[in-house]
Amino acid sequence: MSKRKIYSLSYFLGRAFFLGFGYSVILSITNKDSWICFTIGTLLGLILVYGISKIKEKMQEENLKDYLKKNKFLKYLILTLFFLFNLFIMSQLLFILETFAASYFLIHSPTFFILIPIIYLIYRITNKSWSTIGRIGEIFMPISFIIVIASICMLFPYGTIDKFFPIMTQEISDMIRCTLFYAFYSSAPFLLLLNAPMKEPKLVRKYLLSTITILLIGILIISVLGPNLIQIYRYPEYMILKKIKIFEFLEKIENFISITWILDVFMTLAISGNNIRHTLPKKKNKLLFLTILTLLYFLVIYLGEIYYIELQVYFILPIILGIFEITIMFLLYCYHFITKNKTKNITNQN
């Protein structure tokens, strides 16, 4: 895929877990000091994404299946973890997308009705190639970016700097925890690009483009809502959009602007779905993938029934993402080290 396609997909990946996850969890723990966690977490995320970039450079344009063909044990171990990682991301993002749509857009619609078009679209998109997903990203990304920047500019006058003071009122342990949360939320989805064909897998700048928007919106949430309200709202990133009015008579602008968050989640779902499909055996691939989507469909409906239990998962979600991210990266570096040494030994023997 071209650089522009990778830039587009990367933009969505870095932002996907901040709808209903990232902001609400981090703000509930560290309150008005969350901006510090966002800032330091971005730096830590840069290191993690740099590590992912170096792995992808070694893979070049190969996908995981082709790259791991020299060691069967590590191949099946890494592919299994990668499959579970994509499956976990899909289940959580489907749940949050369904919950968000049911809360603000389709209030009176049943869960099963909301999920059907989402599942269908994911199935249709994954029938195509990576290039098709990249083209869709190219269309959506500039629209999303312009809307985000415009909303930031329109919200700026509503923020006040006094809502950040006094600084460092939270526990250091909580600050460290939320810094790690931010780093994992924003960097772990970049592992989904391991299967994507790209000539120059330099992901650091792409990560920065995505996280700068997250950081700016996070700062705006604190400055607009203040330390009390950010503890109350389930979707603080949506609630600040209610402040925006155009020409003093156009209201409910938040419903239009929040389409950017839906695009983030949808594009990430498409990428993870595509990875799952390519990880499955070629024989009866369509049937297996359709079965998995059907199971996910019923799983998300069930999670909606136990909503309050599912909310508890939010506080361990970044930990699970981090475990997947670090474990997969570690195993891939081990694979590279082992295969490199084997190649050297064969060369020396000859």
Backbone hydrogen bonds in HBPLUS format (Angstrom, degrees):
<---DONOR---> <-ACCEPTOR-->    atom                        ^
c    i                          cat <-CA-CA->   ^        H-A-AA   ^      H-
h    n   atom  resd res      DA  || num        DHA   H-A  angle D-A-AA Bond
n    s   type  num  typ     dist DA aas  dist angle  dist       angle   num
A0006-ILE N   A0002-SER O   3.17 MM   4  6.51 160.7  2.20 151.5 156.4     1
A0007-TYR N   A0003-LYS O   2.83 MM   4  6.07 158.2  1.88 153.8 160.3     2
A0008-SER N   A0004-ARG O   2.99 MM   4  6.17 156.0  2.05 142.7 148.9     3
A0009-LEU N   A0005-LYS O   3.00 MM   4  6.30 165.8  2.02 154.0 156.6     4
A0010-SER N   A0006-ILE O   2.89 MM   4  5.95 160.9  1.93 150.1 156.0     5
A0011-TYR N   A0007-TYR O   3.05 MM   4  6.19 151.2  2.13 145.5 152.3     6
A0013-LEU N   A0009-LEU O   3.09 MM   4  6.35 160.2  2.14 151.3 157.2     7
A0014-GLY N   A0010-SER O   3.18 MM   4  6.31 166.4  2.20 157.7 158.1     8
A0015-ARG N   A0012-PHE O   3.21 MM   3  5.44 138.4  2.40 103.2 114.2     9
A0016-ALA N   A0012-PHE O   3.13 MM   4  6.06 129.1  2.41 150.8 163.6    10
A0018-PHE N   A0015-ARG O   3.12 MM   3  5.76 161.5  2.16 128.2 129.0    11
A0022-GLY N   A0017-PHE O   2.82 MM   5  5.91 164.5  1.84 142.9 147.7    12
A0025-VAL N   A0021-PHE O   3.03 MM   4  5.99 166.1  2.05 165.9 170.4    13
A0026-ILE N   A0022-GLY O   3.05 MM   4  6.05 169.9  2.06 156.5 159.1    14
A0027-LEU N   A0023-TYR O   2.86 MM   4  5.77 164.9  1.88 155.1 160.3    15
A0028-SER N   A0024-SER O   3.08 MM   4  5.93 143.7  2.22 131.1 140.3    16
A0029-ILE N   A0026-ILE O   3.22 MM   3  5.34 139.1  2.40  98.6 109.5    17
A0030-THR N   A0026-ILE O   2.96 MM   4  6.11 179.5  1.96 164.0 164.0    18
A0031-ASN N   A0027-LEU O   2.90 MM   4  4.61 134.1  2.12 122.8 127.7    19
A0033-ASP N   A0030-THR O   3.05 MM   3  5.57 143.5  2.19 148.9 145.6    20
A0034-SER N   A0031-ASN O   3.08 MM   3  5.72 155.9  2.14 122.8 125.2    21
A0036-ILE N   A0033-ASP O   3.07 MM   3  5.73 145.7  2.19 116.0 124.0    22
A0037-CYS N   A0034-SER O   2.93 MM   3  5.03 113.3  2.38  98.9 115.3    23
A0038-PHE N   A0034-SER O   2.85 MM   4  6.22 155.1  1.91 155.8 163.9    24
A0039-THR N   A0035-TRP O   3.02 MM   4  6.18 155.3  2.08 140.1 145.9    25
A0040-ILE N   A0036-ILE O   2.97 MM   4  6.18 178.6  1.97 159.7 159.3    26
A0041-GLY N   A0037-CYS O   2.74 MM   4  5.52 148.8  1.84 139.4 150.0    27
A0042-THR N   A0038-PHE O   3.03 MM   4  6.10 138.8  2.21 134.6 143.6    28
A0044-LEU N   A0040-ILE O   3.04 MM   4  6.42 157.1  2.10 151.4 157.8    29
A0045-GLY N   A0041-GLY O   2.78 MM   4  5.92 153.8  1.85 144.2 152.4    30
A0046-LEU N   A0042-THR O   2.90 MM   4  6.14 142.4  2.04 141.6 151.4    31
A0047-ILE N   A0043-LEU O   3.38 MM   4  6.74 147.7  2.49 139.5 146.1    32
A0047-ILE N   A0044-LEU O   3.14 MM   3  5.28 121.6  2.49  97.5 111.1    33
A0048-LEU N   A0044-LEU O   3.19 MM   4  6.59 158.5  2.24 149.0 154.4    34
A0049-VAL N   A0045-GLY O   2.85 MM   4  6.08 163.7  1.88 155.0 159.5    35
A0050-TYR N   A0046-LEU O   2.86 MM   4  5.97 148.5  1.96 141.9 151.0    36
A0051-GLY N   A0047-ILE O   3.05 MM   4  6.35 149.9  2.14 142.9 150.4    37
A0052-ILE N   A0048-LEU O   3.04 MM   4  6.44 148.9  2.14 144.1 152.6    38
A0053-SER N   A0049-VAL O   2.86 MM   4  6.14 152.4  1.94 146.7 154.5    39
A0054-LYS N   A0050-TYR O   3.03 MM   4  6.35 152.7  2.11 148.2 154.3    40
A0055-ILE N   A0051-GLY O   3.17 MM   4  6.44 151.7  2.26 142.6 149.8    41
A0056-LYS N   A0052-ILE O   2.98 MM   4  6.27 161.3  2.02 150.7 155.7    42
A0057-GLU N   A0053-SER O   2.91 MM   4  6.16 144.3  2.03 144.9 155.2    43
A0058-LYS N   A0054-LYS O   3.24 MM   4  6.51 149.8  2.34 140.0 146.3    44
A0058-LYS N   A0055-ILE O   3.10 MM   3  5.27 120.9  2.47  98.2 112.1    45
A0059-MET N   A0055-ILE O   3.09 MM   4  6.45 144.4  2.23 143.1 153.6    46
A0060-GLN N   A0056-LYS O   2.88 MM   4  5.96 130.7  2.12 140.7 153.8    47
A0062-GLU N   A0059-MET O   3.12 MM   3  5.55 161.9  2.16 133.5 134.2    48
A0067-TYR N   A0063-ASN O   2.98 MM   4  6.10 162.3  2.01 158.3 164.1    49
A0068-LEU N   A0064-LEU O   3.01 MM   4  5.99 152.8  2.08 152.0 156.6    50
A0075-LYS N   A0071-ASN O   2.89 MM   4  5.92 148.2  1.99 147.8 158.3    51
A0076-TYR N   A0072-LYS O   3.03 MM   4  6.20 170.3  2.04 153.7 153.3    52
A0077-LEU N   A0073-PHE O   3.07 MM   4  6.22 156.0  2.13 147.2 154.7    53
A0078-ILE N   A0074-LEU O   2.85 MM   4  5.82 170.0  1.86 148.9 152.1    54
A0079-LEU N   A0075-LYS O   2.92 MM   4  5.98 163.7  1.95 149.6 155.0    55
A0080-THR N   A0076-TYR O   3.00 MM   4  5.90 148.9  2.10 133.5 141.6    56
A0081-LEU N   A0077-LEU O   3.08 MM   4  6.32 162.2  2.11 146.9 151.5    57
A0082-PHE N   A0078-ILE O   2.81 MM   4  5.98 157.2  1.86 150.8 158.0    58
A0083-PHE N   A0079-LEU O   2.87 MM   4  5.97 152.2  1.95 140.7 148.1    59
A0084-LEU N   A0080-THR O   2.97 MM   4  6.22 163.2  2.00 150.7 154.7    60
A0085-PHE N   A0081-LEU O   2.85 MM   4  5.97 150.7  1.93 144.8 153.6    61
A0086-ASN N   A0082-PHE O   3.05 MM   4  6.25 161.3  2.09 146.9 150.6    62
A0087-LEU N   A0083-PHE O   2.95 MM   4  6.15 155.3  2.01 146.7 154.5    63
A0088-PHE N   A0084-LEU O   2.84 MM   4  5.98 156.0  1.89 146.6 152.6    64
A0089-ILE N   A0085-PHE O   3.05 MM   4  6.27 161.3  2.09 147.3 152.3    65
A0090-MET N   A0086-ASN O   2.96 MM   4  6.17 161.1  2.00 147.7 152.8    66
A0091-SER N   A0087-LEU O   3.02 MM   4  6.24 162.2  2.05 149.1 153.5    67
A0092-GLN N   A0088-PHE O   3.11 MM   4  6.31 164.4  2.14 152.5 156.1    68
A0093-LEU N   A0089-ILE O   2.95 MM   4  6.03 164.5  1.97 153.9 158.7    69
A0094-LEU N   A0090-MET O   2.90 MM   4  5.88 156.7  1.95 147.9 154.3    70
A0095-PHE N   A0091-SER O   3.18 MM   4  6.25 152.3  2.26 135.6 142.9    71
A0096-ILE N   A0092-GLN O   3.00 MM   4  6.27 162.3  2.03 148.2 152.5    72
A0097-LEU N   A0093-LEU O   2.90 MM   4  5.94 156.0  1.96 145.3 152.0    73
A0098-GLU N   A0094-LEU O   2.97 MM   4  6.03 159.3  2.01 143.2 149.1    74
A0099-THR N   A0095-PHE O   2.90 MM   4  6.07 159.6  1.94 148.7 154.8    75
A0100-PHE N   A0096-ILE O   2.92 MM   4  5.94 160.6  1.96 142.5 148.0    76
A0101-ALA N   A0097-LEU O   2.99 MM   4  6.07 166.1  2.01 146.6 150.8    77
A0102-ALA N   A0098-GLU O   2.95 MM   4  6.03 156.6  2.00 144.4 151.3    78
A0103-SER N   A0099-THR O   2.97 MM   4  6.04 137.3  2.16 139.9 150.9    79
A0104-TYR N   A0100-PHE O   3.14 MM   4  6.28 147.5  2.25 150.8 157.2    80
A0105-PHE N   A0101-ALA O   2.90 MM   4  5.01 148.9  2.00 131.5 140.6    81
A0106-LEU N   A0101-ALA O   2.71 MM   5  5.74 169.7  1.72 151.1 154.9    82
A0109-SER N   A0106-LEU O   3.18 MM   3  5.31 161.3  2.21 107.7 113.3    83
A0113-PHE N   A0110-PRO O   3.12 MM   3  5.48 132.0  2.36 105.8 117.9    84
A0114-ILE N   A0110-PRO O   3.29 MM   4  6.66 153.5  2.36 151.1 158.3    85
A0115-LEU N   A0111-THR O   3.12 MM   4  6.34 159.0  2.16 159.2 164.1    86
A0119-ILE N   A0115-LEU O   2.96 MM   4  6.16 170.3  1.97 169.0 170.3    87
A0120-TYR N   A0116-ILE O   2.96 MM   4  6.12 163.1  1.99 155.2 160.6    88
A0121-LEU N   A0117-PRO O   2.95 MM   4  6.02 160.9  1.99 143.2 147.8    89
A0122-ILE N   A0118-ILE O   3.03 MM   4  6.27 160.1  2.07 151.2 156.6    90
A0123-TYR N   A0119-ILE O   3.02 MM   4  6.25 161.0  2.05 149.7 154.7    91
A0124-ARG N   A0120-TYR O   2.96 MM   4  6.23 158.4  2.01 150.9 156.8    92
A0125-ILE N   A0121-LEU O   2.90 MM   4  6.07 165.1  1.93 153.8 157.5    93
A0126-THR N   A0122-ILE O   3.03 MM   4  6.13 162.5  2.06 150.3 155.0    94
A0127-ASN N   A0124-ARG O   3.19 MM   3  5.30 149.7  2.28  99.4 108.5    95
A0128-LYS N   A0125-ILE O   2.97 MM   3  5.55 157.9  2.01 114.4 121.5    96
A0132-THR N   A0129-SER O   3.12 MM   3  5.33 127.7  2.40  99.5 111.8    97
A0133-ILE N   A0129-SER O   3.33 MM   4  6.78 158.7  2.37 148.5 153.1    98
A0134-GLY N   A0130-TRP O   2.86 MM   4  6.13 155.3  1.92 151.2 159.1    99
A0135-ARG N   A0131-SER O   2.89 MM   4  6.16 146.0  2.01 141.9 150.8   100
A0136-ILE N   A0132-THR O   3.01 MM   4  6.34 155.8  2.07 150.1 156.1   101
A0137-GLY N   A0133-ILE O   2.98 MM   4  6.24 154.9  2.04 144.9 152.2   102
A0138-GLU N   A0134-GLY O   2.88 MM   4  6.18 146.5  1.99 143.2 152.6   103
A0139-ILE N   A0135-ARG O   3.13 MM   4  6.45 141.5  2.29 141.5 150.5   104
A0139-ILE N   A0136-ILE O   3.17 MM   3  5.22 126.9  2.46  95.3 108.6   105
A0140-PHE N   A0136-ILE O   3.02 MM   4  6.31 165.7  2.04 154.9 158.2   106
A0141-MET N   A0137-GLY O   2.81 MM   4  5.63 163.0  1.84 153.2 157.8   107
A0144-SER N   A0140-PHE O   2.88 MM   4  6.07 166.5  1.90 162.4 166.6   108
A0145-PHE N   A0141-MET O   2.82 MM   4  5.99 169.6  1.83 162.5 165.4   109
A0146-ILE N   A0142-PRO O   3.00 MM   4  6.00 164.7  2.02 144.3 148.4   110
A0147-ILE N   A0143-ILE O   3.12 MM   4  6.28 162.2  2.15 147.9 153.0   111
A0148-VAL N   A0144-SER O   2.91 MM   4  6.12 159.5  1.95 153.4 159.4   112
A0149-ILE N   A0145-PHE O   2.96 MM   4  6.16 170.7  1.97 154.9 156.9   113
A0150-ALA N   A0146-ILE O   2.91 MM   4  6.01 159.6  1.95 147.2 153.6   114
A0151-SER N   A0147-ILE O   2.89 MM   4  6.04 157.1  1.94 146.8 153.0   115
A0152-ILE N   A0148-VAL O   2.96 MM   4  6.20 153.1  2.03 149.2 156.7   116
A0153-CYS N   A0149-ILE O   3.02 MM   4  6.27 160.1  2.07 148.2 153.1   117
A0154-MET N   A0150-ALA O   2.97 MM   4  6.23 152.9  2.05 146.3 154.0   118
A0155-LEU N   A0151-SER O   2.93 MM   4  6.03 140.0  2.10 142.5 152.6   119
A0156-PHE N   A0152-ILE O   3.06 MM   4  6.08 133.9  2.28 143.7 154.4   120
A0158-TYR N   A0155-LEU O   2.92 MM   3  5.53 148.7  2.02 121.0 130.5   121
A0159-GLY N   A0156-PHE O   3.22 MM   3  5.63 163.2  2.25 115.1 120.1   122
A0160-THR N   A0223-SER O   3.12 MM  63  5.20 153.5  2.20 119.1 121.6   123
A0163-LYS N   A0160-THR O   3.46 MM   3  6.14 164.6  2.48 113.8 117.7   124
A0164-PHE N   A0161-ILE O   3.13 MM   3  5.87 168.4  2.15 122.6 125.3   125
A0165-PHE N   A0162-ASP O   3.28 MM   3  5.56 163.7  2.30 108.9 113.8   126
A0174-ASP N   A0171-GLU O   3.10 MM   3  5.26 121.4  2.46  98.7 112.6   127
A0175-MET N   A0171-GLU O   3.03 MM   4  6.39 151.9  2.11 148.1 156.6   128
A0176-ILE N   A0172-ILE O   2.92 MM   4  6.21 159.8  1.96 154.8 159.3   129
A0177-ARG N   A0173-SER O   3.00 MM   4  6.15 159.4  2.04 141.7 148.0   130
A0178-CYS N   A0174-ASP O   2.94 MM   4  6.13 164.4  1.97 150.1 153.5   131
A0179-THR N   A0175-MET O   2.94 MM   4  6.08 142.8  2.08 141.8 152.3   132
A0180-LEU N   A0176-ILE O   3.06 MM   4  6.35 157.2  2.12 150.4 155.2   133
A0181-PHE N   A0177-ARG O   2.92 MM   4  6.22 152.2  1.99 142.7 151.7   134
A0182-TYR N   A0178-CYS O   2.92 MM   4  6.07 164.4  1.95 144.9 147.7   135
A0183-ALA N   A0179-THR O   3.08 MM   4  6.30 161.9  2.11 144.5 149.6   136
A0184-PHE N   A0180-LEU O   2.95 MM   4  6.16 161.9  1.98 155.5 159.4   137
A0185-TYR N   A0181-PHE O   2.84 MM   4  6.01 166.4  1.85 158.3 162.7   138
A0186-SER N   A0182-TYR O   3.03 MM   4  6.12 163.8  2.06 152.3 155.8   139
A0187-SER N   A0183-ALA O   2.97 MM   4  5.90 145.5  2.09 141.7 150.8   140
A0188-ALA N   A0184-PHE O   3.06 MM   4  5.30 156.7  2.11 132.1 139.3   141
A0190-PHE N   A0187-SER O   2.97 MM   3  5.60 153.3  2.04 120.4 128.6   142
A0191-LEU N   A0188-ALA O   3.00 MM   3  5.81 166.8  2.02 126.1 130.1   143
A0192-LEU N   A0189-PRO O   3.03 MM   3  5.62 156.7  2.08 113.0 119.8   144
A0193-LEU N   A0190-PHE O   3.12 MM   3  5.66 161.2  2.16 112.0 117.5   145
A0194-LEU N   A0191-LEU O   3.06 MM   3  5.60 165.6  2.08 119.9 121.9   146
A0196-ALA N   A0193-LEU O   3.02 MM   3  4.99 145.8  2.14  99.9 110.5   147
A0202-LYS N   A0200-GLU O   2.82 MM   2  5.68 140.6  1.98 103.6  93.0   148
A0207-TYR N   A0203-LEU O   2.83 MM   4  6.04 150.7  1.92 151.2 159.4   149
A0208-LEU N   A0204-VAL O   2.99 MM   4  6.31 155.7  2.05 149.0 155.5   150
A0209-LEU N   A0205-ARG O   3.03 MM   4  6.31 155.8  2.09 148.0 153.3   151
A0210-SER N   A0206-LYS O   3.29 MM   4  6.56 155.5  2.36 143.0 148.4   152
A0211-THR N   A0207-TYR O   2.90 MM   4  6.14 170.0  1.91 159.7 162.3   153
A0212-ILE N   A0208-LEU O   2.93 MM   4  5.86 148.8  2.03 149.2 154.7   154
A0215-LEU N   A0211-THR O   2.82 MM   4  6.00 164.0  1.84 153.7 157.0   155
A0216-LEU N   A0212-ILE O   2.97 MM   4  6.14 164.2  2.00 149.4 153.3   156
A0217-ILE N   A0213-THR O   3.05 MM   4  6.14 161.0  2.08 144.8 150.0   157
A0218-GLY N   A0214-ILE O   2.90 MM   4  6.05 154.2  1.97 147.2 155.0   158
A0219-ILE N   A0215-LEU O   3.01 MM   4  6.26 156.5  2.06 149.9 155.2   159
A0220-LEU N   A0216-LEU O   2.99 MM   4  6.23 153.7  2.06 143.2 150.9   160
A0221-ILE N   A0217-ILE O   2.88 MM   4  6.13 152.6  1.95 149.4 156.4   161
A0222-ILE N   A0218-GLY O   3.32 MM   4  6.61 159.9  2.37 146.0 149.4   162
A0223-SER N   A0219-ILE O   3.01 MM   4  6.24 165.8  2.03 151.2 155.4   163
A0224-VAL N   A0220-LEU O   2.84 MM   4  5.83 147.5  1.94 151.7 158.6   164
A0225-LEU N   A0221-ILE O   2.96 MM   4  5.80 162.7  1.99 145.0 150.4   165
A0226-GLY N   A0222-ILE O   2.89 MM   4  5.09 141.3  2.04 125.7 138.0   166
A0230-ILE N   A0226-GLY O   3.32 MM   4  6.34 159.8  2.36 157.1 162.5   167
A0231-GLN N   A0228-ASN O   3.22 MM   3  5.64 152.8  2.30 107.7 115.6   168
A0232-ILE N   A0229-LEU O   2.96 MM   3  5.19 148.6  2.06 106.7 116.4   169
A0233-TYR N   A0229-LEU O   3.31 MM   4  6.54 163.7  2.34 171.9 169.8   170
A0238-TYR N   A0235-TYR O   2.99 MM   3  5.40 141.8  2.14 109.7 120.4   171
A0239-MET N   A0235-TYR O   3.08 MM   4  6.40 157.0  2.14 152.6 159.7   172
A0240-ILE N   A0236-PRO O   3.23 MM   4  6.36 154.4  2.30 148.3 151.0   173
A0241-LEU N   A0238-TYR O   3.07 MM   3  5.41 136.3  2.27 105.1 117.1   174
A0242-LYS N   A0239-MET O   3.18 MM   3  5.51 152.3  2.26 105.6 113.4   175
A0243-LYS N   A0240-ILE O   3.13 MM   3  5.73 161.8  2.17 112.8 118.4   176
A0244-ILE N   A0241-LEU O   3.12 MM   3  5.60 154.2  2.19 111.3 118.1   177
A0246-ILE N   A0250-LEU O   3.35 MM   4  5.21 168.2  2.37 141.6 144.4   178
A0250-LEU N   A0246-ILE O   3.11 MM   4  5.21 158.8  2.16 158.0 159.1   179
A0255-ASN N   A0252-LYS O   3.30 MM   3  5.97 150.8  2.39 112.9 118.2   180
A0256-PHE N   A0253-ILE O   2.98 MM   3  5.43 133.2  2.21 109.4 121.5   181
A0257-ILE N   A0253-ILE O   3.02 MM   4  6.34 167.7  2.04 159.5 162.9   182
A0258-SER N   A0254-GLU O   2.90 MM   4  5.77 157.5  1.95 144.4 150.1   183
A0259-ILE N   A0256-PHE O   3.22 MM   3  5.71 162.0  2.25 111.2 116.2   184
A0260-THR N   A0257-ILE O   3.14 MM   3  6.23 174.2  2.14 129.9 130.7   185
A0261-TRP N   A0258-SER O   3.10 MM   3  5.49 131.9  2.35 106.3 116.8   186
A0263-LEU N   A0259-ILE O   2.94 MM   4  6.23 152.1  2.02 148.5 155.9   187
A0264-ASP N   A0260-THR O   3.09 MM   4  6.36 151.5  2.18 142.4 149.5   188
A0265-VAL N   A0261-TRP O   3.19 MM   4  6.50 164.2  2.22 150.3 152.5   189
A0266-PHE N   A0262-ILE O   2.86 MM   4  6.01 164.9  1.88 151.7 156.8   190
A0267-MET N   A0263-LEU O   2.93 MM   4  5.96 171.1  1.94 152.5 154.4   191
A0268-THR N   A0264-ASP O   3.21 MM   4  6.33 155.8  2.27 141.9 148.7   192
A0269-LEU N   A0265-VAL O   2.90 MM   4  6.12 151.0  1.98 148.8 157.4   193
A0270-ALA N   A0266-PHE O   2.96 MM   4  6.27 151.0  2.05 146.9 154.8   194
A0271-ILE N   A0267-MET O   3.03 MM   4  6.31 155.2  2.10 146.0 151.9   195
A0272-SER N   A0268-THR O   2.94 MM   4  6.12 169.7  1.95 152.3 155.2   196
A0273-GLY N   A0269-LEU O   2.85 MM   4  5.88 154.2  1.92 144.1 152.1   197
A0274-ASN N   A0270-ALA O   2.98 MM   4  6.10 150.6  2.07 139.3 147.1   198
A0275-ASN N   A0271-ILE O   2.99 MM   4  6.30 150.0  2.08 145.6 153.8   199
A0276-ILE N   A0272-SER O   2.98 MM   4  6.25 158.6  2.03 148.5 153.6   200
A0277-ARG N   A0273-GLY O   3.04 MM   4  6.26 162.0  2.07 147.8 152.6   201
A0278-HIS N   A0274-ASN O   3.08 MM   4  6.31 153.9  2.15 144.4 150.8   202
A0279-THR N   A0275-ASN O   2.96 MM   4  6.10 127.4  2.24 142.0 156.0   203
A0279-THR N   A0276-ILE O   3.17 MM   3  5.11 137.1  2.36  95.2 107.4   204
A0280-LEU N   A0276-ILE O   3.17 MM   4  6.39 136.9  2.36 146.9 156.5   205
A0285-ASN N   A0282-LYS O   3.34 MM   3  5.03 142.9  2.49 124.3 114.4   206
A0288-LEU N   A0284-LYS O   3.02 MM   4  6.22 165.1  2.04 155.2 159.3   207
A0289-PHE N   A0285-ASN O   2.94 MM   4  6.11 163.9  1.97 153.3 157.8   208
A0290-LEU N   A0286-LYS O   2.92 MM   4  6.02 158.2  1.96 145.8 152.2   209
A0291-THR N   A0287-LEU O   2.95 MM   4  6.13 149.3  2.05 144.2 152.7   210
A0292-ILE N   A0288-LEU O   3.02 MM   4  6.33 153.6  2.09 146.0 152.7   211
A0293-LEU N   A0289-PHE O   2.97 MM   4  6.27 160.9  2.01 151.5 156.3   212
A0294-THR N   A0290-LEU O   2.97 MM   4  6.15 152.8  2.05 142.8 150.3   213
A0295-LEU N   A0291-THR O   2.96 MM   4  6.23 157.4  2.01 148.5 154.3   214
A0296-LEU N   A0292-ILE O   2.91 MM   4  6.15 154.7  1.97 148.7 156.0   215
A0297-TYR N   A0293-LEU O   2.88 MM   4  6.06 148.8  1.98 142.4 151.2   216
A0298-PHE N   A0294-THR O   3.14 MM   4  6.51 158.5  2.19 150.5 153.6   217
A0299-LEU N   A0295-LEU O   2.89 MM   4  6.06 148.1  1.99 142.9 153.0   218
A0300-VAL N   A0296-LEU O   2.92 MM   4  6.09 163.4  1.94 154.6 156.6   219
A0301-ILE N   A0297-TYR O   3.22 MM   4  6.47 154.3  2.29 141.6 148.7   220
A0302-TYR N   A0298-PHE O   3.00 MM   4  6.20 153.6  2.07 142.0 149.0   221
A0303-LEU N   A0299-LEU O   2.85 MM   4  6.18 153.5  1.92 148.7 156.7   222
A0304-GLY N   A0300-VAL O   2.99 MM   4  6.21 143.7  2.12 141.5 150.6   223
A0305-GLU N   A0302-TYR O   2.94 MM   3  5.13 134.2  2.15 100.6 113.6   224
A0306-ILE N   A0302-TYR O   3.25 MM   4  6.70 136.3  2.45 142.6 154.3   225
A0306-ILE N   A0303-LEU O   3.18 MM   3  5.14 130.0  2.45  93.6 106.4   226
A0309-ILE N   A0306-ILE O   3.04 MM   3  5.51 129.3  2.30 110.9 124.1   227
A0310-GLU N   A0306-ILE O   3.01 MM   4  6.29 159.0  2.05 155.2 162.1   228
A0311-LEU N   A0307-TYR O   2.96 MM   4  6.26 140.4  2.12 146.2 157.1   229
A0312-GLN N   A0309-ILE O   3.07 MM   3  5.48 139.0  2.25 106.0 116.5   230
A0313-VAL N   A0310-GLU O   2.94 MM   3  5.26 139.7  2.11 105.2 116.8   231
A0314-TYR N   A0311-LEU O   3.08 MM   3  5.42 142.0  2.23 103.4 113.4   232
A0315-PHE N   A0312-GLN O   3.33 MM   3  5.90 144.2  2.47 109.6 116.2   233
A0316-ILE N   A0313-VAL O   2.98 MM   3  5.30 147.3  2.08 109.2 119.3   234
A0317-LEU N   A0313-VAL O   2.73 MM   4  5.74 124.0  2.04 152.4 170.1   235
A0319-ILE N   A0316-ILE O   3.10 MM   3  5.15 120.2  2.47  97.7 113.1   236
A0320-ILE N   A0316-ILE O   2.96 MM   4  6.31 156.7  2.01 156.5 163.0   237
A0321-LEU N   A0317-LEU O   2.92 MM   4  6.22 163.1  1.95 157.3 162.3   238
A0322-GLY N   A0318-PRO O   2.85 MM   4  5.97 155.3  1.91 140.3 147.3   239
A0323-ILE N   A0319-ILE O   2.89 MM   4  6.15 155.0  1.96 149.0 155.4   240
A0324-PHE N   A0320-ILE O   3.01 MM   4  6.25 168.6  2.02 154.2 156.8   241
A0325-GLU N   A0321-LEU O   2.87 MM   4  6.04 166.0  1.89 151.0 155.5   242
A0326-ILE N   A0322-GLY O   2.92 MM   4  6.01 178.6  1.92 155.3 155.8   243
A0327-THR N   A0323-ILE O   2.97 MM   4  5.88 160.5  2.01 146.2 152.6   244
A0328-ILE N   A0324-PHE O   2.96 MM   4  5.98 170.2  1.97 153.6 156.6   245
A0329-MET N   A0325-GLU O   3.05 MM   4  6.13 163.1  2.08 148.0 153.4   246
A0330-PHE N   A0326-ILE O   2.88 MM   4  5.95 159.2  1.93 145.5 151.8   247
A0331-LEU N   A0327-THR O   2.96 MM   4  6.16 164.1  1.99 152.6 156.4   248
A0332-LEU N   A0328-ILE O   2.99 MM   4  6.14 152.7  2.07 146.0 153.5   249
A0333-TYR N   A0329-MET O   3.00 MM   4  6.25 153.6  2.07 149.2 156.0   250
A0334-CYS N   A0330-PHE O   2.92 MM   4  6.18 151.2  2.00 145.6 154.4   251
A0335-TYR N   A0331-LEU O   2.86 MM   4  6.09 154.4  1.93 143.7 150.6   252
A0336-HIS N   A0332-LEU O   3.01 MM   4  6.24 158.9  2.05 143.7 148.8   253
A0337-PHE N   A0333-TYR O   2.96 MM   4  6.17 157.8  2.01 145.8 151.8   254
A0338-ILE N   A0334-CYS O   2.88 MM   4  6.09 164.3  1.90 155.5 159.4   255
A0339-THR N   A0335-TYR O   2.96 MM   4  6.09 174.8  1.97 156.5 158.2   256
A0340-LYS N   A0336-HIS O   2.95 MM   4  5.91 148.3  2.05 140.3 149.5   257
A0341-ASN N   A0337-PHE O   3.07 MM   4  6.23 156.9  2.12 145.0 150.4   258
A0342-LYS N   A0338-ILE O   3.01 MM   4  6.28 155.0  2.08 148.0 155.3   259
A0343-THR N   A0339-THR O   3.04 MM   4  6.19 156.8  2.09 142.3 148.0   260
A0344-LYS N   A0340-LYS O   3.07 MM   4  6.32 151.8  2.15 143.0 150.7   261
A0345-ASN N   A0341-ASN O   2.95 MM   4  6.20 159.1  2.00 150.2 155.2   262
A0346-ILE N   A0342-LYS O   3.03 MM   4  6.26 159.0  2.07 150.3 155.5   263
A0347-THR N   A0343-THR O   3.01 MM   4  6.18 154.8  2.07 143.4 150.6   264
A0348-ASN N   A0344-LYS O   2.88 MM   4  6.13 156.6  1.93 151.1 157.3   265
A0349-GLN N   A0345-ASN O   2.98 MM   4  6.16 153.4  2.05 145.3 152.2   266
A0350-ASN N   A0346-ILE O   3.10 MM   4  6.32 149.0  2.20 141.9 149.6   267
